[in-house]
Amino acid sequence: MVKEKSISRSEVIAKLLKKEEKARLEALMAEGYKEMAEENRRLAEEAFPLVSETILKYIEWAERTLG
């Protein structure tokens, strides 16, 4: 690989380390997204009734006030 691309061994190692670090960070981020998914779902389910009630109250107010 080093001879084929005319780059030094240290450059090859640096690129491989950078690639490995990127893969490690991507795996860590994927794990974090999966862990947060349940919490986000729970929060959305908690908020849904409150948001729905607020929207219905706004619609009622708008119909009364704006005609």
LOTORTI-385189 format. One record per residue: residue number from 1; x, y, z of N, C-alpha, C, O, CB in turn. Coordinates in steps of 0.02 Angstrom, whole numbers, always signed. Glycine has a CB too. Example, Ala and Ser with C-alpha at 12.3 -4.5 7.8 and 13.67 -1.06 7.14 Angstrom:
BEGIN
(segu 1,(+660,-284,+390),(+615,-225,+390),(+660,-165,+390),(+712,-166,+423),(+565,-224,+452));
(segu 2,(+642,-112,+354),(+684,-53,+357),(+645,+2,+394),(+670,+57,+402),(+704,-30,+286));
This chain:
BEGIN
(segu 1,(+41,-60,+0),(+0,+0,+0),(+43,+63,+0),(+29,+111,-36),(-47,+0,+61));
(segu 2,(+96,+63,+40),(+139,+122,+44),(+173,+135,-22),(+175,+192,-46),(+190,+114,+99));
(segu 3,(+200,+83,-53),(+236,+92,-116),(+188,+108,-173),(+206,+146,-219),(+275,+29,-133));
(segu 4,(+128,+80,-172),(+81,+90,-226),(+57,+163,-231),(+47,+187,-287),(+21,+45,-217));
(segu 5,(+49,+197,-176),(+21,+265,-176),(+73,+319,-163),(+55,+377,-159),(-33,+270,-125));
(segu 6,(+136,+301,-155),(+190,+348,-142),(+177,+391,-81),(+188,+452,-82),(+200,+392,-202));
(segu 7,(+154,+361,-28),(+146,+396,+35),(+185,+359,+90),(+198,+299,+84),(+70,+403,+55));
(segu 8,(+203,+396,+141),(+245,+366,+193),(+204,+319,+237),(+142,+323,+240),(+278,+421,+235));
(segu 9,(+240,+277,+271),(+208,+231,+318),(+170,+269,+372),(+115,+250,+391),(+260,+184,+350));
(segu 10,(+199,+323,+397),(+166,+363,+450),(+102,+395,+424),(+54,+402,+462),(+214,+417,+476));
(segu 11,(+100,+413,+360),(+39,+441,+331),(-15,+387,+328),(-74,+400,+341),(+52,+470,+261));
(segu 12,(+4,+327,+310),(-43,+271,+307),(-71,+258,+376),(-132,+249,+385),(-9,+208,+279));
(segu 13,(-27,+256,+425),(-49,+243,+494),(-95,+299,+518),(-146,+286,+549),(+12,+237,+542));
(segu 14,(-78,+362,+503),(-119,+419,+523),(-188,+414,+492),(-239,+427,+525),(-86,+485,+504));
(segu 15,(-191,+396,+428),(-256,+389,+394),(-297,+333,+424),(-358,+340,+434),(-246,+377,+319));
(segu 16,(-264,+277,+439),(-300,+221,+469),(-326,+239,+539),(-382,+221,+557),(-254,+159,+474));
(segu 17,(-285,+275,+578),(-307,+296,+644),(-366,+345,+639),(-413,+341,+678),(-249,+330,+682));
(segu 18,(-363,+390,+591),(-417,+438,+581),(-481,+401,+561),(-536,+416,+586),(-399,+490,+527));
(segu 19,(-474,+352,+517),(-532,+313,+495),(-562,+274,+554),(-623,+270,+561),(-512,+265,+438));
(segu 20,(-519,+245,+594),(-541,+207,+653),(-576,+253,+703),(-628,+234,+731),(-482,+172,+687));
(segu 21,(-550,+312,+714),(-581,+360,+761),(-649,+381,+735),(-697,+387,+774),(-536,+421,+770));
(segu 22,(-655,+392,+670),(-719,+411,+641),(-770,+355,+651),(-828,+369,+669),(-711,+427,+565));
(segu 23,(-750,+294,+639),(-795,+237,+648),(-816,+230,+721),(-874,+215,+736),(-762,+171,+623));
(segu 24,(-768,+241,+767),(-783,+237,+838),(-834,+290,+859),(-881,+276,+896),(-719,+244,+880));
(segu 25,(-824,+351,+835),(-871,+405,+851),(-940,+392,+822),(-990,+406,+854),(-843,+472,+825));
(segu 26,(-943,+366,+761),(-1007,+352,+729),(-1044,+297,+768),(-1105,+302,+777),(-997,+330,+656));
(segu 27,(-1008,+247,+792),(-1039,+194,+831),(-1064,+222,+898),(-1118,+204,+921),(-989,+136,+844));
(segu 28,(-1024,+265,+928),(-1044,+296,+991),(-1107,+340,+982),(-1152,+339,+1024),(-987,+338,+1020));
(segu 29,(-1109,+377,+928),(-1167,+419,+914),(-1229,+376,+901),(-1283,+392,+926),(-1154,+464,+853));
(segu 30,(-1222,+322,+864),(-1278,+277,+851),(-1305,+248,+916),(-1366,+243,+926),(-1258,+220,+803));
(segu 31,(-1260,+230,+960),(-1281,+204,+1025),(-1320,+257,+1065),(-1371,+242,+1096),(-1220,+180,+1066));
(segu 32,(-1295,+318,+1063),(-1328,+372,+1098),(-1398,+386,+1070),(-1445,+397,+1108),(-1287,+435,+1094));
(segu 33,(-1405,+385,+1004),(-1470,+396,+973),(-1519,+341,+994),(-1577,+354,+1008),(-1464,+397,+896));
(segu 34,(-1495,+279,+997),(-1538,+224,+1017),(-1560,+231,+1089),(-1617,+219,+1106),(-1503,+157,+1007));
(segu 35,(-1513,+252,+1132),(-1530,+261,+1203),(-1580,+318,+1213),(-1623,+314,+1256),(-1466,+275,+1243));
(segu 36,(-1573,+370,+1173),(-1618,+428,+1180),(-1687,+415,+1148),(-1735,+450,+1165),(-1587,+489,+1149));
(segu 37,(-1692,+367,+1104),(-1755,+355,+1069),(-1812,+341,+1117),(-1866,+368,+1109),(-1747,+297,+1020));
(segu 38,(-1800,+299,+1166),(-1853,+282,+1214),(-1873,+343,+1255),(-1933,+355,+1266),(-1829,+226,+1262));
(segu 39,(-1825,+382,+1277),(-1840,+443,+1315),(-1879,+493,+1272),(-1927,+523,+1296),(-1774,+476,+1341));
(segu 40,(-1859,+501,+1209),(-1894,+547,+1164),(-1966,+524,+1152),(-2012,+565,+1149),(-1857,+554,+1097));
(segu 41,(-1976,+458,+1144),(-2043,+432,+1133),(-2086,+445,+1194),(-2144,+466,+1188),(-2040,+356,+1118));
(segu 42,(-2058,+434,+1254),(-2096,+444,+1316),(-2115,+518,+1323),(-2172,+534,+1341),(-2054,+422,+1377));
(segu 43,(-2069,+562,+1309),(-2083,+634,+1314),(-2137,+654,+1264),(-2181,+695,+1280),(-2020,+675,+1303));
(segu 44,(-2134,+628,+1203),(-2184,+644,+1153),(-2253,+619,+1175),(-2303,+654,+1167),(-2165,+612,+1085));
(segu 45,(-2256,+559,+1203),(-2320,+533,+1227),(-2347,+575,+1284),(-2408,+585,+1289),(-2313,+460,+1249));
(segu 46,(-2303,+599,+1328),(-2324,+642,+1383),(-2350,+708,+1359),(-2401,+734,+1384),(-2265,+653,+1431));
(segu 47,(-2317,+737,+1309),(-2335,+803,+1285),(-2397,+803,+1240),(-2432,+853,+1236),(-2277,+833,+1248));
(segu 48,(-2411,+748,+1207),(-2464,+745,+1157),(-2532,+769,+1185),(-2564,+811,+1154),(-2471,+675,+1131));
(segu 49,(-2555,+743,+1242),(-2620,+766,+1268),(-2621,+841,+1283),(-2671,+875,+1270),(-2639,+728,+1330));
(segu 50,(-2566,+867,+1309),(-2563,+939,+1325),(-2564,+982,+1262),(-2599,+1032,+1259),(-2500,+954,+1366));
(segu 51,(-2527,+961,+1212),(-2525,+998,+1149),(-2594,+994,+1115),(-2619,+1044,+1090),(-2470,+970,+1102));
(segu 52,(-2624,+935,+1116),(-2690,+927,+1085),(-2741,+972,+1119),(-2781,+1005,+1085),(-2713,+854,+1088));
(segu 53,(-2740,+973,+1185),(-2787,+1014,+1222),(-2777,+1088,+1206),(-2825,+1125,+1197),(-2779,+1003,+1298));
(segu 54,(-2714,+1109,+1202),(-2699,+1179,+1186),(-2723,+1198,+1116),(-2751,+1251,+1106),(-2623,+1192,+1192));
(segu 55,(-2712,+1154,+1069),(-2735,+1167,+1000),(-2811,+1171,+997),(-2838,+1216,+965),(-2710,+1112,+953));
(segu 56,(-2845,+1126,+1031),(-2919,+1128,+1031),(-2944,+1192,+1064),(-2992,+1222,+1039),(-2947,+1067,+1068));
(segu 57,(-2913,+1213,+1119),(-2933,+1276,+1151),(-2921,+1335,+1105),(-2961,+1382,+1103),(-2895,+1285,+1217));
(segu 58,(-2866,+1334,+1069),(-2852,+1388,+1022),(-2904,+1391,+967),(-2929,+1444,+949),(-2781,+1381,+992));
(segu 59,(-2921,+1333,+940),(-2972,+1330,+887),(-3038,+1357,+913),(-3071,+1396,+878),(-2980,+1258,+861));
(segu 60,(-3058,+1336,+973),(-3120,+1362,+1002),(-3117,+1437,+1011),(-3165,+1473,+995),(-3134,+1327,+1070));
(segu 61,(-3060,+1462,+1036),(-3052,+1534,+1046),(-3055,+1571,+979),(-3089,+1622,+973),(-2985,+1549,+1082));
(segu 62,(-3020,+1545,+929),(-3018,+1577,+864),(-3088,+1579,+832),(-3106,+1629,+801),(-2970,+1540,+818));
(segu 63,(-3126,+1526,+840),(-3194,+1525,+812),(-3238,+1576,+847),(-3278,+1609,+814),(-3225,+1455,+818));
(segu 64,(-3232,+1582,+913),(-3272,+1630,+950),(-3251,+1702,+935),(-3292,+1746,+926),(-3267,+1616,+1024));
(segu 65,(-3186,+1712,+934),(-3159,+1780,+928),(-3156,+1805,+856),(-3173,+1862,+842),(-3090,+1782,+957));
(segu 66,(-3134,+1762,+811),(-3123,+1784,+743),(-3182,+1767,+697),(-3186,+1791,+640),(-3061,+1753,+716));
(segu 67,(-3225,+1727,+722),(-3284,+1709,+684),(-3273,+1654,+638),(-3318,+1633,+602),(-3308,+1765,+645));
